[in-house]
Every structure is written in structure tokens, then in C-alpha cells.
Amino acid sequence: MCGIVGLHLRNPELYPRLGELLGGMLGEMQDRGADSAGIAVYGDPTWSPAGYGCVSLLETGIGAEALGAAASGVGEALGSEVGVQLVDDTLQLTAKVTSEELLAAAKAVYPDALVAGFGADLAVLKGVGAPRDLVQSWGLSGASGWQGVGHTRMATESAVTPSGCHPYAVGPEQCLVHNGSFSNHATIRRELRSAGVEFDSQNDTEVGARFVAHQLAQGKDVETALKELCATFDGFYTLLVSNRDSFAVVRDAIACKPAVIAETDDWVAMASEYRALAHLPGVENARIWEPEPEVVYAWTR
């Protein structure tokens, strides 16, 4: 049992409240997964300034006193000035280059670090511990932007570590969070590895994220990629997949994992349970429904 939340803002007047609203949603899902949690925030001007490449790293082993050295090291490898921040345990890197260029430089300096996420306008934070405590540690209430996703985890498939936390953000600006389990993930992992796809964990969710990223890299849109996932994966699942311009939800053929979607003119939101949506502004006027089995619901910015 895990908890999923996602918020896609349509009204720019709400952008300054993204972190506040997303943090409240995540906290309501703590009972569904208190082992660990993670978030992806699109558009925060401090964590991911507009026009900059962004990379989120975990397990770098550096503290606040070493941020200057980190900026110098990655900047030298990149040949460009690099901004660095330590957001709890996440090293957030930004530079006036593409995210792929920044990622290559970061990997050269920190080859053993876990890449939590990368892409324009994207910051990904993960941590072990109670979700409400992590929301405070991240300072999430002060974050702004147009979109965010989050996950609270009760581990069943792999160890409680940062590498096992969701979101899995394995493609540029792409994130996937998952409630459920994939029963044939080992077979699909082997197939993806034979196609040259690399993995960071033994988590079944990473297999889903890598599969979707592989489909998108081949030029398919997110709706087609998720339909292909439904045809390929066995198991029980609710998935929320995002990139900087879209937000999509799908459930398996039996739809036994809970999910609810709410939509207003100002926002679209989804969560594993309605209580995570109950504090959103204007929710009393929202259209609210449970997503149908294997129907892909998608919204674009």
C-alpha cells in the first residue's frame, strides 16, 4: 500500500501555492506509506530556474560545507558556471546549459551518486522517513510552480532506501509514481537491459518508468506509451506519469488500487484517496470521479 498525489495547476495565480498545496496532499497520504517519500516539482524558480538545465542528485556524500567544492568540480567538468543547493539530502545542480550536458558533468564528478531526476524546470527530492517530516525538511511549503507529483511508500518490492523511493524520474523532465506491483517486472527488466537500458535499483516501479521513458524516446506520446504499458505489464497498479507539459493517469484492467481525480477550471488533481484533495481551493465545485480501468487520462499545459 502506497499513496500517490499529483497537482497540475491551470491558474497562474495559484503557482505560488504549489508547494503548500502539494505538501498538504502528501501529508494526508502518510498513513498509506510512512517508510519514505518523494516529490517532483516543476517550475520552482529557486530549485530549477527558467532557462537552466537542472539535475537532482542523491548519495553524493557531501554536506553544506562542501557546496563550493561541488560547484567548482562540476563547473570545471562542464566548462561553465554551476549553481548548487543542498535541499535536505538532495544536491540540486543548475547551469545555463542543457540538462543532458549538466548530467554528464555531474556523473563525471560523482559517478556513484543516484540521479534522482533531471530536466528543464524540474527538481526531484526523495528521503527516508515520515512524509510530513520530509515536507518540513524540504521546505516544500515555500515552493512554487505549475505542477507537482508525490508518493508515500510502504516498501514491498525492495529496500527502504533513497533509490527505492518514488518518483522515478529516468528521462528528461519525466516522472512516474506507482501504487501497486508489477508481477512480470523481472522479465521486462531483462528485455530492457538487452536493449541497452540501465537500472539503478531492484524496484519494480523503476521497470515501469524505464519502459515509459524508452517508449517516449522512440517518439511515442505519453498516451500511446501508457497503453503499451498496459498491454505489456501484469499486476495491479495505479500510475501517475508527468513531464513538464503533461500529466497522465492510468489504472490496470481490474482497477483494484484506489484512485480519484478532481478537475476545476483552476487545476487538475489526483490522489489515492479523496482526503488528499479535500483542502484544495474550490474542490467543492470540482468534477470528481474514479478513473476507469486501462483508460489513459491526460492533460497538457
C-alpha positions in Angstrom: 0.0 0.0 0.0 1.4 3.4 -1.1 0.0 6.8 -1.6 0.1 8.9 -4.8 -0.7 12.6 -5.2 -0.4 14.9 -8.2 -1.4 18.5 -8.9 -1.5 20.3 -12.3 -2.3 24.0 -12.0 -4.1 25.8 -14.7 -4.4 29.2 -13.0 -1.1 31.1 -12.7 -2.4 32.9 -9.6 -2.1 29.5 -7.8 1.5 28.9 -8.8 3.0 30.5 -5.6 0.9 28.0 -3.6 2.0 24.8 -5.4 4.3 23.6 -2.6 1.8 24.4 0.1 -1.0 22.5 -1.6 1.2 19.6 -2.7 2.7 19.2 0.8 -0.8 19.1 2.3 -1.7 16.4 -0.2 1.4 14.3 0.6 0.8 14.6 4.3 -2.7 13.2 4.0 -1.2 10.1 2.4 1.3 9.3 5.2 -1.0 6.6 6.5 -0.6 4.8 3.2 3.2 4.8 3.4 5.4 6.1 6.2 8.7 4.4 5.1 9.8 7.2 2.7 8.5 9.7 0.3 9.5 11.8 -2.8 8.2 14.7 -4.8 8.8 16.2 -8.2 8.2 20.0 -8.6 8.0 21.7 -12.0 8.8 25.4 -12.2 10.2 26.5 -8.9 12.4 29.5 -9.7 14.9 28.7 -6.9 15.3 25.0 -7.3 15.0 25.0 -11.1 15.3 28.5 -12.7 13.8 29.0 -16.1 16.2 28.6 -19.0 18.6 26.4 -16.9 19.4 22.7 -17.1 18.7 21.0 -13.8 19.9 17.8 -12.1 18.9 16.3 -8.7 21.5 14.0 -7.1 21.3 11.8 -4.0 24.0 9.9 -2.2 26.8 12.3 -3.1 28.2 12.2 0.4 28.7 16.0 0.6 27.4 18.4 3.2 26.7 22.1 3.2 30.4 22.9 3.9 31.4 21.3 0.6 29.0 23.1 -1.7 31.6 25.4 -3.0 33.9 22.5 -3.9 30.9 20.8 -5.6 30.2 23.9 -7.7 33.8 24.1 -8.7 34.2 20.4 -9.5 31.1 20.1 -11.7 31.7 23.6 -13.2 35.2 22.5 -14.3 33.9 19.3 -15.8 31.2 21.3 -17.6 33.2 24.3 -18.6 30.5 26.6 -17.3 29.4 28.1 -14.0 27.2 25.8 -11.9 24.7 26.7 -9.2 24.4 24.2 -6.3 21.9 23.9 -3.4 21.6 21.2 -0.8 17.9 20.6 -0.2 17.9 18.3 2.8 19.8 15.3 1.3 19.4 16.3 -2.4 22.1 18.1 -4.2 20.4 20.3 -6.8 22.5 21.5 -9.7 21.6 24.2 -12.2 23.6 25.6 -15.1 22.9 27.6 -18.3 23.3 24.5 -20.5 21.1 21.6 -21.4 20.2 19.2 -18.6 21.9 16.4 -20.5 25.2 18.3 -20.6 24.9 19.1 -16.9 24.0 15.5 -16.1 27.1 14.2 -17.9 29.4 16.6 -16.0 27.7 15.6 -12.7 28.2 11.9 -13.4 31.9 12.6 -14.2 32.4 14.2 -10.7 30.0 12.0 -8.8 30.0 8.6 -10.6 28.4 6.7 -7.7 25.6 9.3 -7.0 22.0 8.4 -7.5 20.4 10.6 -10.2 17.0 11.4 -8.7 15.9 13.4 -11.7 17.0 15.8 -14.5 15.4 18.2 -17.0 14.4 21.8 -17.5 12.2 23.2 -14.7 12.4 20.0 -12.6 13.5 19.3 -9.1 13.2 15.8 -7.6 13.5 15.3 -3.8 13.5 11.9 -2.0 14.0 10.8 1.5 13.6 8.1 4.1 11.2 8.8 6.9 7.7 10.1 7.7 6.3 12.1 4.8 5.2 15.0 7.0 8.7 15.3 8.4 10.2 15.3 5.0 7.8 18.0 3.8 9.2 20.2 6.6 12.9 19.2 5.8 12.5 20.1 2.2 10.8 23.5 2.9 8.1 22.4 0.4 5.6 24.9 1.6 7.7 27.7 0.1 8.0 26.1 -3.4 6.1 27.4 -6.4 5.5 26.2 -9.9 2.8 24.8 -12.1 2.9 21.1 -11.4 3.9 18.6 -8.8 3.7 14.9 -8.1 4.4 13.0 -4.9 4.5 9.5 -3.4 4.4 8.0 0.1 5.9 4.5 0.2 5.3 1.3 2.1 8.0 -0.9 0.7 7.1 -4.4 -0.6 9.5 -5.0 -3.6 12.8 -3.6 -2.4 14.7 -2.0 0.5 13.8 1.3 2.1 16.5 3.5 0.6 16.5 6.7 -1.4 17.0 4.6 -4.6 13.7 2.8 -3.8 11.7 6.0 -3.4 9.4 7.4 -6.0 9.1 9.4 -8.2 11.3 7.6 -10.7 12.5 10.3 -13.0 14.6 8.5 -15.5 14.0 10.5 -18.7 14.3 14.3 -19.2 11.5 16.1 -17.3 9.8 12.7 -16.9 8.4 11.3 -13.6 6.4 8.2 -12.7 4.8 7.3 -9.4 3.1 4.0 -8.7 0.8 2.3 -6.3 0.7 -1.5 -6.7 3.1 -4.1 -8.1 4.2 -5.4 -11.4 4.4 -9.2 -11.3 6.4 -9.6 -14.5 8.9 -6.8 -13.9 11.9 -9.2 -13.9 11.2 -10.4 -17.4 10.7 -6.8 -18.7 13.9 -5.6 -16.9 15.9 -8.3 -18.7 14.3 -7.3 -22.1 15.1 -3.6 -21.4 18.7 -4.4 -20.4 19.2 -6.3 -23.6 18.1 -3.1 -25.4 20.8 -1.1 -23.5 18.7 0.3 -20.7 20.5 0.7 -17.4 18.9 0.4 -13.9 19.6 2.0 -10.5 17.6 -0.3 -8.3 15.7 -3.6 -8.0 12.4 -1.8 -7.6 9.6 -2.9 -9.9 8.4 0.7 -10.3 11.7 1.6 -12.0 11.0 -1.0 -14.6 7.7 0.8 -15.4 9.5 4.2 -15.5 12.3 2.9 -17.8 9.7 1.3 -20.1 7.7 4.5 -20.4 10.9 6.5 -21.0 12.1 4.0 -23.6 8.8 4.4 -25.4 8.9 8.2 -25.3 12.5 8.2 -26.6 11.2 6.3 -29.6 8.9 9.1 -30.4 5.6 7.8 -28.9 3.4 10.2 -27.0 2.5 9.5 -23.3 -0.9 8.2 -24.1 0.5 5.6 -26.5 3.3 4.7 -24.1 0.9 4.0 -21.3 -1.4 1.9 -23.5 1.6 -0.1 -24.4 2.5 -0.5 -20.7 -1.0 -1.8 -20.0 -0.6 -4.4 -22.8 2.9 -5.4 -21.6 2.8 -5.4 -17.8 1.0 -7.8 -15.5 -0.1 -6.8 -12.0 -2.2 -4.3 -10.1 -1.3 -0.7 -10.4 -2.3 2.9 -10.5 0.2 5.1 -12.2 0.7 8.9 -12.5 3.2 9.9 -15.2 4.3 13.5 -15.8 6.6 15.7 -17.8 7.0 19.4 -17.8 4.0 19.8 -20.1 1.7 16.9 -19.3 0.1 14.9 -16.5 -1.5 11.4 -17.1 -3.2 8.7 -15.0 -3.9 5.1 -15.8 -5.0 2.0 -13.8 -4.8 -1.7 -14.6 -7.6 -3.8 -16.1 -9.0 -4.7 -12.7 -8.5 -1.3 -11.1 -8.2 -2.6 -7.6 -5.8 0.1 -6.5 -7.7 3.2 -5.3 -7.5 6.5 -7.2 -9.7 9.6 -7.5 -9.4 12.5 -9.9 -10.8 16.0 -9.4 -10.9 18.8 -12.0 -11.8 22.5 -12.0 -11.0 25.4 -14.3 -8.1 26.2 -12.0 -6.4 22.8 -11.5 -6.5 19.1 -12.1 -5.5 16.8 -9.2 -5.4 13.1 -8.4 -4.7 11.1 -5.3 -5.1 7.6 -3.9 -7.8 8.9 -1.6 -10.2 11.9 -1.6 -8.9 13.2 1.7 -5.7 14.3 0.0 -7.8 16.6 -2.3 -10.3 17.9 0.3 -8.2 21.1 1.1 -7.7 22.2 -2.5 -9.3 25.6 -3.3 -12.6 25.3 -5.0 -12.8 21.5 -4.5 -16.5 21.8 -3.6 -17.2 22.8 -7.2 -14.9 20.2 -8.8 -15.9 17.4 -11.1 -14.7 14.3 -9.2 -14.5 10.7 -10.4 -12.7 7.4 -10.2 -10.6 6.6 -13.3 -11.8 3.7 -15.4 -9.7 0.6 -15.9 -7.0 0.9 -18.6 -8.3 4.4 -19.7 -5.5 6.9 -20.0 -6.5 10.3 -18.7 -4.1 13.0 -19.8 -3.9 16.8 -19.6 -1.4 19.2 -21.2 -0.2 22.6 -20.1 
